Every structure is written in structure tokens, then in C-alpha cells.
Amino acid sequence: MDTATKTALWIIATAVIIAFLYLARGILAPFALAVFLFLTIEGFARVLDELVPGDQSRLARVIAILVVVSGFIGFVVLMAQGIAQFGGENSADYERRINELIADIYSMIGMNDSPTLTQLLFNETGQRLVGLIANAIGELSGDLVLILIYIAFMFLASATWSRKLDRIFTDTERRKQVTEVAEAARRGIETYLWTQTVISVLITLLTYFTLRLLGVENALFLSALIFVLNYIPTVGSIVAALVPPLFALVQPDVPAWVPGSAPQDTYIFSAIAFIGVSFWQFVIGNFLQPRMMGDSLNLSALVVLLSLAIWGAIWGIPGMFLSAPLTVLMMVLFSQSNSTRWVAILLSANGEPNIDQSKNV
């Protein structure tokens, strides 16, 4: 087979796979989220089992499930309470403040007759945006239930995986190779997810205390939002640094310690909130996170950014959350064959995919 034919086949195969992933995103994206959440629980259980003497794997798994599920439920409750606060009893104050900001922006650019928030939301563009947000929330709610069901059945099926693998790969050497590849993929993904969780928790706690110290309202809700955003590579940390200042900007009551006079005091307060949140994002993201993660990710920074855009286009928000671990998985799988190893080398940060070359097939 000549080079041109191979290239054509590669392009066709890639297009077919991308089309399949896009068309089946309603099924595959929740399942992928469930798999990675399952790996997080298993990794947590393994850590607990190593800390307790004796064989306590079952107890460790139960504790890990309870902790993760409780954290998940707690996060949903926090988000619901935060949204209720912004859209409930304080909604009139926030709306008034947003209308003032809109008027300030129109005045700065020399325009009159500034619209109100209500007018912006209920025009054609606003209705389309509200509809998209409502659809996204509805799909997310349905996906959350489906993800929990997937995880439950994964735990039920996990006991037979080893026996099924033995029957599929009857050759001892082949089975050993497949097991090593699966273990390498599991370690890479699990290490990334576990490290990212620890980093997100640390940033969330420090951000929460900073927001409380500054006097930003609904600090717990904003901190929970930042915890989730930090799972999105690169872009997530940028958005996480911008969200609290935006909420501080529309906060009706500015703390008394803020210097200046209205309306300038609101902008000063927002700028201080931005500096406080960005400080932890910068310090932890640039100094602590690389030390904790080490070479476990081993992805080029450009590849991380491209994978974020590609998986986001294919699977939307779930794809953005899963872009890094999915790309790690691709790198491990591509490194297994001499014909595709060049792809794994391009994906890696140092040109050396974390797999023994002698095991290539």
C-alpha cells in the first residue's frame, strides 16, 4: 500500500470516528464522565486501603463511594442555593445594579438610551441565549442521573472484568501486554484526575477564605463553581479568575472598607477581588501543580489547548472537562503500534510517550 493510499485511509477513518463521536455524544459523553468518575472513586479507595493495615478494600471502596457521592450531592445543593439567592430575594437589587452598569458602559462609549437587563434578556438574542442555557441545564440534569446509573453498574460488573479479559485474550503474552497497556492508561488517567481534584480543592478553599475576607457575597457558591471550572485545562482557570470579580461588580452592597466613592468603589472592589482570586490560581497553577503532577500528564501545552477545542466542539462542556484525560488515553493507545507511534510522540510533551517501546506491536 503506497503512502497516498495510507494517508487517504487515515483521513477517512479520522473523519468517520469524529462523526461517530459527535452523533453519539448524547450516549458517549455521559458514559465517559461515568468512567472517569469511577476511576476517581477507585483511586480514592486504593489510597484509603493503603493507609489502613490489612485487607480493607471493600470498606475503603464503600467509604470512597460515600465521600464522592456526598460531595456530589453537596455540590448540587450549593449550586441550587446560590442560584436561588441570585434569582430570589436579592434579584431586584442585583437587577438594579446591573442596569446601572449597563448605563455606565453606554455613557462611556457616548451612547444614550441604554437598555435594561429585562430588555436585553427578552429580545430575540436574549431569548435565544436563555433557551440555550435552559436546554444545557436540562440535558445536564438528565446526564447526572444517567452517570450515577452507569457508575453503579460499573461496580457490579468490575468483578468479572479480569475473567472476561482472560477469555478474550487466550495467549498469555498477548494478555499480559493488553493488561500492561490498560494499567498504563489507568495510571495516567487516575493520577491526573486525583491530582487535579486535590489541586481544585486547595484552590477552592483558599479562594473561599479570600472571598469571605474581602466581603464578596455568596462566596461558597462562587468557590464551588471555581472547583468545577478548574477541571477544564487552561481556559477553566481563566474563567475561574473572572467569575468572582464579575459577581463582585454587580454586588448591591460594597463593603465599608473599600476606598473611593460610588460608583468608582464598585470597580475598585471588583479589581481587588480579581487580584485575590488570580493570585491563588497563578501561584498554585504555576508552582505547586507542576510539582504534584510531574510527568503524569506528559502532554504538550499546545496539544492540551487543541484537545480542549476539539473535544469541546465534539462533546460540548463534558468534552472540555474530559479533554486532557482523553488525550492521555489516546497517547497511550497510539504508542502501542509502530504505525501510530508518531502520533503519540506528537501528543507528548517530551517526545517520549510513557510506554516501553519494546512492547510495540
N, C-alpha and C positions, 0 to 999 in steps of 0.2 A: 504494500500500500504506500503510495507516494505521499510527500509532505502536504501537498494541496488537498488531497482527499482526507487526510487525518485532520487538517485544520477545519475543513468544512464539517466533518463529523463532530468535532469539538464544539463548533459554533451552534450546530443544530441541537446537539444534546444539551448544551447550556440553556438555549432558548426554551426547549421543552421542559427542562427542570424548573426554570424560573416561572414559566407559565403555570405549571402544575402547583408550585408553591403558592402562587398568587391566587389561583382559582380555588384552591383548597385551604385558604388561610383561615376560614371560619372553623375548620376542624384541626388543622395542624398547629396553629398558633397557641390555642389553649392547651393542647397536648404537650407542646414543647415547654410551655410555662410549668405545667404539672411535673414534667420530667426533671426540670432544673430545681423546682421546689422540693421534689422528692430527694434529689441528691443533697440538697442543703440539710434536710432533716437527717438523712443517713450520715452525713459528715458530722453533724452535731452529736448524733447518737454515738458515733465512733469515738469522739473526743470524751464524752461522758463515760463511756465504757473503759477507756484507758485510765481515767482518773480514779475509778473505783476498783479495788482489788477483787480478783475472782471474775468468773464469767457472769456479768450482769448485762448482757447485750439486750435482752428483752426489756428489762427495766429501763435501760438507757434509751431504747427506742421509744418507749411509752412516754418518758419524760420529754424527749425531743419533740414528739408529736404534740404533746400538750402545750409546750412552750411556744412552738411555732404557730399552732392554731390559735392559742390565746393572744399572741402578738398580732396575728392577722385580724382577729375579731376586734381587738383593741384599736387597731389602726382604722378599721371601718367605722367604729363608733366615734373616734376622734374626728375623722373627716366629716361625718354626718353632723356632729355638734358644731364644728367650725363653719360649715355651710349654713346651718340653721342660724348661727349668730350673725353672719353677714347678710343673710336674706330674711331675718326675722325681726326681732325687736329693734335692732340698730340699723335696719335697712334705710330708713328715712334719713338718718344722719350721714350715712355713707353716700347716699344718692346726692344729698345736698353738697357734700364735699367734692364729689366727682364733677358735679355741674359747675362748681367754682373753678376747678382745674381746667375744664374744657373752655370756660370763658377766658381764663388766663392765657391759654395757648392761642386761642383766636385773637386775643388782644395783642400778643407778642408778634404775631405774623401780620398784624394790621387788618384783620377781618372783623366784621360786625355780625350781629345776629347769630351768635353761637347756638348750636342745638343743645338740647338737654340729653341726659342719658336715656330717658324714655324714648325720645325721638330717634336716637341712634339705634336702639335695640329693636324698634318696631318698624324701621324702614325695611326695604327689600333686602339689603345686605345684612342688616342686623338679624332679621328673621331667619335668613339662611344660616348665619353663624350659630344662632341659638339652636336651630334644628340639628346642625352637625354635632354640637356639644351634647344635646339630649340623646341623639342616636348613639354617640360614643359611650355615654354613661349607661344607656340601656344595654348595649352589647357587652360592656364590661361587667355589669351585674349578672347577666346570663353566663358569661365566661367564668366568673368566680365560682359559681355553683358547679359548673362542668369540671373545672380544675380540681375542686375538692373531691368530686366523684372519681376522677382519673387517679388521684393520689391514693385514695382508699383501695382501688382495685390493683394498683401497683404493689402495694404492701401485701395484698392477698396473693398476687402472682409471683412475688420475688422468691419464694421458697422453691419454686420449680425451675427457675432460670438456669441454674447450673446443670440440672439433669437434661433439660432441653438442649443446651449447648453441647453436651456430650453426645447426644444422639444425632445432632445436625452435623457435627464435625467428628467423624469416627476416627480419622487419622490423628494419632497422638501429637505429632509435631505441628500439624495444622491447627489443632485445637489449642495447643499451647501458644501459638503465635496469635490467634484470634483473642485469646484471653489476655495476653500481654498488651495488645492494641487497645482492647476495651478498658483495661486497667489504666493505661496511659491517658486515654481520653477522660476517664472518670476522675483521675487525679487532677488533671489540668483544669477541668470544669469545676470540680468540687473546691479546689484550692482558690480559684478565682472568686467563686460565689461566697465562700466562707470569709475570705479576706475582705471582699467588698462589703459584706454585711458588718463586720467589725468596724471597718472604716466609716461606714454610714452611721452606725450607732454612735461612734465617737464624735463625728461632726454634728450629728443631731443634738446630742447632749450639750455640747459646747455652744451651739447656736441657740438652743433654748434658753440657757442661762444668760447669754448675751442679750437676747431679745427682752427677757424679763427685766434685766438690769437697765436696759435703755427705756423700757416702758412701752414697748410695742404690744398692742392688743392682740389677743388670740395667739400667743406665742406657741402654745402647744400644737395647735392646728398647723401653723406655718412650719414648725420643726418636723412634724410628721410628713408634711409634703416634701420637705427637703430630703428626708430619709429615702423616700422613693425616687426622687429625681437623681440622687447620687448613683443609682444603678445604671443610669444612661451615660455611656462614656462621653467625655469632653463636653458635649452640649448640655448634659444634665447639670453639671457643676456650675456652668454659666447661668442657666435658668434659675438654679437654686440660689445663686447670689443676687439675682434680680427680683425674685418674688417678694421677700420681706420688705425691701425698700419701697416697692410699689404699693404694698398694703399700708406701710407707714405713711406714704404720701397721701392716701385717702382717709387716713385715720381722723375722725372728727375732732378729738381732743388731743392736743400735743402736750407732752409732759412739761411741767413748770421749769425744769432745769435747762430746757433748750434755749440757747441765746437767740437774740433777734426779736423782731416784731412781726406780727401777721401781715401779709401771708408768707413772708420770707422764712419764718420759723419752721413751716412745714417742710420746705425744701431742705433746710439745714438738718432737720430731724431725719428725713429720708436719706440724705447723704451719709450721716453718721451710722444709720442702720446698715447701709450698703458696705461701708468700711468694716464694721464689726463682723458682718456675715462673711464678707470676702476674705477677711484675714484668716479665718479658720479654713476656708476652702483652699486658699493658697498654701498655707503652711502644711496642712495635712496632705493635700494632694501632691505637693512637690517635694516634700521631705520624708514624711512618715510612710505614705502609701507605697512609694517605690521600694523602700526597705522591707516592708512587710510582704509585698507581692513578689519581689525579686524577679526571677526569670520564669515564674509560673505561667505568665501570660505569653511572653515571648512573641508579641505581635508588633509589627511596625506601627508607629503612630499614624502614618498616612493610611495604612490598612484599617486601623481602628475607625478612623473618620469615614473612610469609604464604606466600610461594612455597616456603619451606623446609617448612612444614607440609603444604601441598597436594601438592607433588611427593613428599614423604616418604610421604604416605598412598597415593599412586598407585603409585609405583615402589619404595618402601621405602628402604633405605640408598643404592642408586645414585641415586635421585631426590633425596636430601638432598645428595649430592655435586654433582649437576648442576643444582640449583635455580636458582642465580644465573645461570650462562651460558644456561640455557634461557629464563629470564625476559628476559634481554638480547635473545635471538633473537626472542622474541615482541614485544618493544617495537619492534624494528627493522621487523619484518613488519607490525605493526599501523599503523605510521606511514606506510605506503605508500598507504593509501586514506583519503579524506576521511571515509568512513563509519565507519572504525575508528580514526581518529587519536586520538579522545578516550580510547580505552583506552591507547594509547601515552603520552599526556600524564599519565594517572593513574599509570602504572607508573614514569615518570621521576621523578628527584629534583628537578629544577628546572623541570618543566613544559614543557621543550623537548627532545623526542626528538632524538638526534643524526642528523638526516636533513634534507636540504634540502626544504622544503615545496613548492617548485616542481616537484618530481618526483612529487608525489602523483597518483594516477590515480582 
